[in-house]
Amino acid sequence: MSTRLEVLEAEALKLSPADRSHLLERLIASLDADPEIDSAWELEANRREASLDSGGVAEVPAEEAMNRLRSRLAR
């Protein structure tokens, strides 16, 4: 490990747990950056939002959705 990286790591470890978590999320996101994938997800999110707005689908509370999935997996 380079000295510069060791210094950076030591500084990062001095951060609060919440700040370290935020930094970790940002670092992981920077590794996963792919404009095509981001664009595809944005299109899908817009499609789903339009479907909700038009009444084509109904919202389901998260707890109910998880219960449905658990039920299907238990079969």
Residue, then its C-alpha position, 0 to 999 in steps of 0.5 A: m500500500s502506498t504511503r499516500l493511500e495509508v494516510l488517506e485510510a488513516e484519515a478516513l478511519k477518523l471519521s464518524p461511522a455515519d461519515r464513513s458510511h457516506l464515504l463508502e457509498r460514494l466510493i462504491a458508486s464511483l466504481d459502478a458508474d456506467p452512463e448506459i446503465d444509469s440511463a437505462w435505470e432512469l428510463e425504467a424509473n420514469r416508466r414505472e412512475a408513469s404507470l403509477d400516475s396513470g393508474g396502470v398499477a397500484e402501489v403496495p406497501a413494502e411490508e405487504a410486498m415482502n410478505r408476498l415474496r416470502s410466500r412465493l419463495a416458501r412454495 
